[in-house]
Amino acid sequence: MQIILLDEVRFDQFAINHPNHNYYQSSNYGRLMSKHGHNAYYLGLVDNVGEIKAATLMIVKNEKNEKRKMGYAPRGFLIDWNNKELVTEFTNGLKDFLSKRNFTYLKVDPMVIYKVHNEDGSEKNGMEDNSSFVQEMQNLGYIHMGYNNGLEASKPRWNAFTELDNNIISLYNSISKDARDKINESARMGNKIYRGSANDISLLYSVINKTIPPLDYYLDYYQFYGQNSFEIYFNKLEPVSYVNSSKTMYEEEEQINNELNMQMQDFNNPNKESVINEKLKSDERLAKYKKKMLEASNLFQSYPSGLVTAGVAVIKFGNSVTFFASGINEKFKDQHPEYLLKWQLMQEYARQGYKVINLGGLTSDLKKDYESTLKTEMANKIVEYVGEFDLVINKKAYYTGSKLNPILNWLNTPI
């Protein structure tokens, strides 16, 4: 068998049918990165009759001043990692192929699960554990870059997933109670989900409110993946519905509060302490709903046609869906619009036959901020991948460069 260059069509045909398929390993991503300072190459291991046994997209930074030539196979390779003989042959073939083209090393971060965790970070019992995988890769000449727990690697090592079920009740019960409570509360607030178009990408970018990646990347994702694979959705708060729902919630809670107040005045009530506690909680909810009534009235005055409070960009590829980027209007965070938005999409993608949703990357401490909390609460599977590996092609250049980097960084540090 030998390594050859594949064209985009042949690579995509192999990639979309592979168990390890993902939107990074596609010509869509290759063309996207080619527009942003990289060259894209599609490498395949073929047998004597030309059948592809393994393949990968490799992107190379188009930088003439770069001292070391480095390739990167994002979330690759497309290979049966359990087939040791095939992995060995593909690795040796890549070494030979890249050595002739003056590469120093190839970086790869395979979608191989190291461990599976619960929402609280504890390890799930009875799940796959690929602790031996790292040693096997090292035996083939790969250098493991460590079990990093942050977001410092090329792609996050920790990821939150929701495995979909077309039984919507089962799917709903598979996410955390905290998430379900927030979805229910948001659903009562007069929210409406709608799909945006290419003309709404700038609106999405403003809702996400992050400068990395820049707006151009979202426009390019839409261009290269197409409207059938790259979708954007918004949650819109409807003022009239918001006014009515806030009023209804206040009135319902007011009735509960009055009943609790009457129970408190019954000196013969044996559960008086419990009633007092419930009354205090009801007082808090009543104050909260009263505040929302005022907010709803002001919103109606300022935005009579409604206001976008959350948005999400979605990439569909194969049988999986990725929530690529999302954000909320901070003023309405306590209404949990992003929870409702993503739950509505989960239901729809489950009905369409998709198998899993990638909610995005995490750090190992999981519930560190709002974004991480949302991901862990809406996930039913937290995955820890094995991490990054460098396949060294030119040892002298690789290790010389590693030793020089700290010195060069020190020399270039501003005084």
C-alpha positions as CSV (number, residue, x, y, z in Angstrom):
1,M,0.0,0.0,0.0
2,Q,1.1,3.6,-0.5
3,I,0.2,7.2,0.3
4,I,-1.2,9.3,-2.5
5,L,-2.8,12.7,-2.9
6,L,-6.5,12.5,-3.3
7,D,-8.8,15.0,-5.0
8,E,-11.6,16.7,-3.0
9,V,-14.4,14.5,-4.5
10,R,-12.7,11.2,-3.8
11,F,-11.7,12.3,-0.3
12,D,-15.2,13.5,0.6
13,Q,-16.8,10.2,-0.7
14,F,-14.5,8.3,1.7
15,A,-14.8,10.7,4.6
16,I,-18.6,11.1,4.8
17,N,-19.0,7.3,5.1
18,H,-16.3,6.8,7.7
19,P,-17.2,6.1,11.4
20,N,-14.8,8.9,12.5
21,H,-16.3,11.5,10.1
22,N,-16.4,15.1,11.3
23,Y,-16.7,18.5,9.7
24,Y,-13.0,19.2,10.1
25,Q,-12.1,16.3,7.9
26,S,-13.8,17.6,4.8
27,S,-13.0,19.5,1.7
28,N,-15.3,22.3,3.0
29,Y,-12.9,22.9,5.9
30,G,-9.9,22.5,3.6
31,R,-11.2,25.2,1.3
32,L,-12.1,27.4,4.3
33,M,-8.5,27.1,5.7
34,S,-7.0,27.7,2.2
35,K,-8.7,31.1,2.2
36,H,-7.2,31.9,5.6
37,G,-3.5,31.4,5.1
38,H,-3.1,27.6,4.7
39,N,-2.7,25.0,2.0
40,A,-4.9,21.9,2.1
41,Y,-3.8,18.4,1.1
42,Y,-5.9,15.2,1.1
43,L,-3.7,12.1,1.8
44,G,-5.0,8.6,1.3
45,L,-3.5,5.1,1.9
46,V,-4.5,2.9,-1.0
47,D,-4.0,-0.7,-1.7
48,N,-2.9,-2.3,-5.0
49,V,-6.3,-1.9,-6.6
50,G,-6.7,1.7,-5.5
51,E,-9.1,1.2,-2.7
52,I,-8.7,3.8,0.1
53,K,-8.0,2.2,3.5
54,A,-7.3,5.4,5.5
55,A,-7.2,9.1,4.8
56,T,-6.7,12.5,6.3
57,L,-7.0,16.2,5.5
58,M,-3.7,17.9,6.3
59,I,-3.5,21.7,6.5
60,V,-0.1,23.5,6.2
61,K,0.4,27.1,7.2
62,N,1.4,29.1,4.1
63,E,4.2,31.0,5.8
64,K,7.6,31.4,4.0
65,N,9.3,32.6,7.1
66,E,8.4,29.5,9.1
67,K,11.6,27.7,10.0
68,R,9.9,24.3,10.5
69,K,7.4,22.8,8.1
70,M,4.4,21.5,10.1
71,G,1.3,19.7,9.0
72,Y,-1.9,19.4,11.0
73,A,-4.6,16.7,10.6
74,P,-7.5,18.3,12.5
75,R,-9.6,15.6,14.4
76,G,-7.9,13.1,12.1
77,F,-7.1,10.5,10.9
78,L,-10.0,8.7,9.2
79,I,-8.8,5.3,10.1
80,D,-9.8,2.3,12.2
81,W,-7.7,3.0,15.3
82,N,-8.3,-0.5,16.6
83,N,-6.5,-2.0,13.5
84,K,-2.9,-1.8,14.7
85,E,-1.5,-3.1,11.5
86,L,-3.3,-0.4,9.4
87,V,-2.3,2.4,11.8
88,T,1.3,1.2,11.6
89,E,1.2,1.1,7.8
90,F,-0.4,4.5,7.6
91,T,2.0,6.1,10.0
92,N,5.1,4.7,8.2
93,G,3.6,5.8,4.9
94,L,3.1,9.3,6.2
95,K,6.6,9.5,7.5
96,D,8.1,8.5,4.2
97,F,5.7,10.8,2.2
98,L,6.3,13.8,4.4
99,S,10.0,13.2,4.7
100,K,10.5,13.6,0.9
101,R,8.7,16.9,1.2
102,N,10.9,18.3,4.0
103,F,8.3,18.2,6.8
104,T,9.5,18.5,10.4
105,Y,6.4,17.0,12.0
106,L,2.7,16.3,11.6
107,K,0.3,17.1,14.5
108,V,-2.9,15.0,15.0
109,D,-5.6,15.1,17.6
110,P,-7.7,12.0,17.0
111,M,-11.3,11.6,18.0
112,V,-10.3,8.7,20.3
113,I,-12.1,8.7,23.6
114,Y,-9.8,8.5,26.6
115,K,-12.5,8.5,29.3
116,V,-16.2,9.3,29.6
117,H,-17.5,11.5,32.5
118,N,-20.7,12.4,34.3
119,E,-22.0,15.9,34.6
120,D,-20.1,16.5,37.8
121,G,-16.8,15.4,36.3
122,S,-16.7,11.9,37.9
123,E,-15.7,9.0,35.7
124,K,-18.6,7.0,34.3
125,N,-18.5,3.3,35.3
126,G,-18.4,0.7,32.6
127,M,-17.5,3.0,29.8
128,E,-14.6,2.8,27.3
129,D,-11.1,3.6,28.6
130,N,-8.3,4.0,26.1
131,S,-5.5,4.5,28.6
132,S,-3.2,2.1,26.6
133,F,-3.8,4.1,23.3
134,V,-1.2,6.7,24.2
135,Q,1.5,4.1,24.8
136,E,0.7,2.4,21.5
137,M,1.1,5.7,19.6
138,Q,4.3,6.4,21.4
139,N,5.6,3.0,20.3
140,L,5.0,4.2,16.7
141,G,7.0,7.3,17.1
142,Y,4.3,9.8,18.1
143,I,5.0,12.3,20.9
144,H,2.1,12.8,23.3
145,M,1.6,16.4,24.1
146,G,0.0,15.7,27.5
147,Y,-3.4,15.5,29.1
148,N,-4.1,19.2,29.0
149,N,-7.2,20.3,31.0
150,G,-7.7,23.7,29.5
151,L,-8.3,25.1,26.0
152,E,-4.6,25.6,25.1
153,A,-4.6,22.8,22.5
154,S,-5.6,23.1,18.8
155,K,-9.0,21.6,19.6
156,P,-10.6,21.1,23.1
157,R,-9.7,17.8,24.7
158,W,-12.9,17.8,26.8
159,N,-16.2,18.0,24.9
160,A,-19.9,17.9,25.9
161,F,-22.3,15.8,23.8
162,T,-26.0,15.0,23.7
163,E,-26.7,11.6,22.2
164,L,-30.1,12.0,20.5
165,D,-33.2,9.9,20.8
166,N,-36.2,10.3,18.6
167,N,-38.3,9.5,21.7
168,I,-38.5,13.1,22.8
169,I,-39.5,12.3,26.4
170,S,-36.5,10.0,26.8
171,L,-34.3,12.7,25.3
172,Y,-35.7,15.3,27.6
173,N,-35.1,13.2,30.7
174,S,-31.5,12.5,29.6
175,I,-30.4,16.0,30.3
176,S,-30.1,17.5,33.8
177,K,-33.0,18.6,35.9
178,D,-31.4,22.1,36.1
179,A,-31.5,22.3,32.3
180,R,-35.1,21.1,32.2
181,D,-36.2,23.7,34.8
182,K,-34.6,26.5,32.8
183,I,-36.1,25.3,29.6
184,N,-39.6,25.2,31.2
185,E,-39.2,28.7,32.7
186,S,-37.9,30.1,29.4
187,A,-40.8,28.5,27.5
188,R,-43.3,30.5,29.5
189,M,-41.7,33.9,28.7
190,G,-43.0,34.5,25.2
191,N,-40.0,33.3,23.3
192,K,-40.1,32.3,19.6
193,I,-37.4,30.4,17.7
194,Y,-36.7,31.2,14.0
195,R,-34.1,30.4,11.4
196,G,-31.9,33.1,10.0
197,S,-30.4,33.5,6.6
198,A,-27.0,34.7,5.2
199,N,-28.3,38.3,5.7
200,D,-28.5,37.6,9.5
201,I,-24.9,36.5,10.0
202,S,-23.8,40.0,11.2
203,L,-26.7,39.9,13.7
204,L,-25.5,36.5,15.0
205,Y,-22.0,37.8,15.3
206,S,-23.2,40.7,17.5
207,V,-25.2,38.3,19.7
208,I,-22.2,36.0,20.1
209,N,-20.2,39.1,21.0
210,K,-16.7,37.6,20.6
211,T,-14.0,38.9,18.3
212,I,-12.4,35.4,17.7
213,P,-13.1,34.1,15.2
214,P,-13.8,37.3,13.3
215,L,-17.0,37.9,11.3
216,D,-15.3,36.9,8.0
217,Y,-15.0,33.3,9.3
218,Y,-18.8,33.0,9.9
219,L,-19.4,34.3,6.4
220,D,-16.9,31.9,5.0
221,Y,-18.4,28.9,6.9
222,Y,-21.7,29.8,5.3
223,Q,-20.1,30.0,1.9
224,F,-18.1,26.8,2.0
225,Y,-20.5,24.5,4.0
226,G,-23.6,25.9,2.3
227,Q,-27.0,26.8,3.7
228,N,-28.0,23.1,4.1
229,S,-25.0,22.4,6.4
230,F,-24.4,25.7,8.1
231,E,-27.5,27.0,9.8
232,I,-28.2,29.9,12.1
233,Y,-31.1,30.2,14.6
234,F,-32.3,32.9,16.9
235,N,-34.5,33.2,20.0
236,K,-36.7,36.2,19.8
237,L,-38.6,37.6,22.8
238,E,-42.1,38.7,21.7
239,P,-43.2,41.7,23.8
240,V,-46.9,41.0,23.8
241,S,-46.4,37.3,24.7
242,Y,-43.9,38.4,27.3
243,V,-46.3,40.9,28.9
244,N,-49.1,38.3,29.0
245,S,-47.0,35.4,30.3
246,S,-45.4,37.6,33.0
247,K,-48.8,38.8,34.1
248,T,-50.1,35.2,34.2
249,M,-47.1,33.9,36.2
250,Y,-47.5,36.8,38.7
251,E,-51.2,36.1,39.2
252,E,-50.7,32.4,39.6
253,E,-48.0,33.0,42.2
254,E,-50.0,35.6,43.9
255,Q,-52.8,33.1,44.5
256,I,-50.3,30.5,45.8
257,N,-48.8,33.2,48.1
258,N,-52.3,34.2,49.5
259,E,-53.1,30.5,50.2
260,L,-49.8,30.1,52.1
261,N,-50.4,33.2,54.0
262,M,-53.8,31.9,55.2
263,Q,-52.1,28.6,56.2
264,M,-49.5,30.5,58.3
265,Q,-52.4,32.2,60.3
266,D,-53.7,28.7,61.2
267,F,-52.0,28.2,64.6
268,N,-53.1,24.6,64.7
269,N,-51.2,23.7,61.5
270,P,-48.6,21.1,62.4
271,N,-46.5,21.9,59.3
272,K,-46.3,25.6,60.0
273,E,-42.5,25.7,59.7
274,S,-42.6,24.1,56.3
275,V,-45.4,26.6,55.3
276,I,-43.2,29.5,56.4
277,N,-40.3,28.3,54.2
278,E,-42.6,27.9,51.2
279,K,-44.0,31.3,51.8
280,L,-40.5,32.8,51.8
281,K,-39.8,31.1,48.5
282,S,-43.1,32.3,47.1
283,D,-42.3,35.9,48.2
284,E,-39.1,35.7,46.2
285,R,-40.8,34.4,43.1
286,L,-43.5,37.0,43.4
287,A,-41.0,39.8,43.5
288,K,-39.2,38.2,40.5
289,Y,-42.4,38.0,38.5
290,K,-43.3,41.5,39.4
291,K,-40.0,42.7,38.1
292,K,-40.5,40.8,34.9
293,M,-43.9,42.4,34.4
294,L,-42.2,45.8,34.6
295,E,-39.4,44.6,32.2
296,A,-42.0,43.3,29.8
297,S,-43.9,46.6,29.8
298,N,-40.6,48.5,29.1
299,L,-39.6,46.1,26.4
300,F,-42.9,46.6,24.7
301,Q,-42.4,50.3,24.7
302,S,-38.8,50.1,23.4
303,Y,-39.0,47.0,21.0
304,P,-42.7,46.6,19.9
305,S,-41.6,44.2,17.2
306,G,-39.5,42.0,19.5
307,L,-35.9,41.5,20.5
308,V,-33.3,38.8,19.7
309,T,-32.0,37.4,23.0
310,A,-30.0,34.4,21.8
311,G,-28.4,33.0,18.7
312,V,-26.5,29.9,17.6
313,A,-24.6,28.7,14.5
314,V,-24.9,25.1,13.6
315,I,-22.8,22.8,11.4
316,K,-24.4,19.5,10.2
317,F,-22.1,16.9,8.8
318,G,-22.9,13.2,8.3
319,N,-25.1,12.0,11.2
320,S,-23.8,14.6,13.7
321,V,-24.6,18.2,14.5
322,T,-22.2,20.8,16.1
323,F,-23.3,23.9,17.9
324,F,-20.4,25.8,16.4
325,A,-20.9,29.1,18.3
326,S,-23.6,30.7,20.3
327,G,-24.4,33.7,22.6
328,I,-27.0,35.6,24.5
329,N,-28.1,39.1,25.3
330,E,-26.7,39.5,28.8
331,K,-29.7,41.5,30.0
332,F,-31.9,38.4,29.5
333,K,-29.5,35.8,30.8
334,D,-31.8,35.0,33.8
335,Q,-34.6,34.0,31.3
336,H,-32.3,31.2,29.9
337,P,-33.2,31.8,26.2
338,E,-30.2,29.8,25.0
339,Y,-31.4,26.7,26.9
340,L,-34.8,26.9,25.1
341,L,-33.2,27.6,21.7
342,K,-30.9,24.6,21.9
343,W,-33.5,22.3,23.3
344,Q,-35.9,23.1,20.5
345,L,-33.1,22.4,18.0
346,M,-32.2,19.1,19.7
347,Q,-35.8,17.9,19.3
348,E,-35.9,18.9,15.6
349,Y,-32.5,17.2,14.8
350,A,-33.6,14.1,16.7
351,R,-36.7,13.9,14.6
352,Q,-34.6,14.3,11.4
353,G,-32.5,11.3,12.3
354,Y,-29.3,12.9,13.5
355,K,-27.5,10.8,16.2
356,V,-25.5,13.2,18.3
357,I,-25.0,16.9,19.0
358,N,-21.6,18.3,20.0
359,L,-22.3,21.2,22.4
360,G,-18.7,22.3,22.3
361,G,-15.4,22.2,24.2
362,L,-14.9,22.4,28.0
363,T,-12.2,22.7,30.5
364,S,-11.8,19.8,33.0
365,D,-13.4,21.8,35.8
366,L,-16.6,21.7,33.7
367,K,-18.9,24.3,35.4
368,K,-16.5,27.2,35.3
369,D,-18.7,29.9,33.7
370,Y,-22.1,30.4,32.1
371,E,-21.1,28.7,28.8
372,S,-19.6,25.6,30.5
373,T,-22.6,25.3,32.8
374,L,-25.0,25.3,29.9
375,K,-23.0,22.7,28.0
376,T,-22.7,20.3,31.0
377,E,-26.3,20.7,32.0
378,M,-27.6,20.0,28.5
379,A,-25.2,17.1,27.8
380,N,-25.8,13.5,28.5
381,K,-22.2,12.5,27.8
382,I,-18.9,14.3,28.7
383,V,-16.0,13.0,26.6
384,E,-12.3,13.3,27.3
385,Y,-10.2,12.7,24.2
386,V,-6.7,11.3,24.3
387,G,-5.2,14.6,23.2
388,E,-2.6,15.8,20.7
389,F,0.3,13.9,19.2
390,D,3.3,15.0,17.1
391,L,4.5,12.6,14.5
392,V,8.2,13.5,14.2
393,I,9.5,13.4,10.6
394,N,12.8,15.3,11.1
395,K,14.1,14.7,14.6
396,K,17.0,17.2,14.3
397,A,14.7,20.1,13.1
398,Y,12.0,19.2,15.6
399,Y,14.1,19.1,18.7
400,T,16.3,22.0,17.7
401,G,13.2,24.1,17.1
402,S,11.8,23.0,20.5
403,K,14.9,24.2,22.3
404,L,15.1,27.4,20.4
405,N,11.5,28.5,20.9
406,P,11.8,29.5,24.6
407,I,14.9,31.5,23.7
408,L,13.3,33.2,20.7
409,N,10.2,34.0,22.8
410,W,12.4,35.6,25.5
411,L,14.3,37.6,22.9
412,N,11.1,38.9,21.4
413,T,9.5,39.8,24.7
414,P,8.9,43.6,24.8
415,I,10.9,45.4,27.5
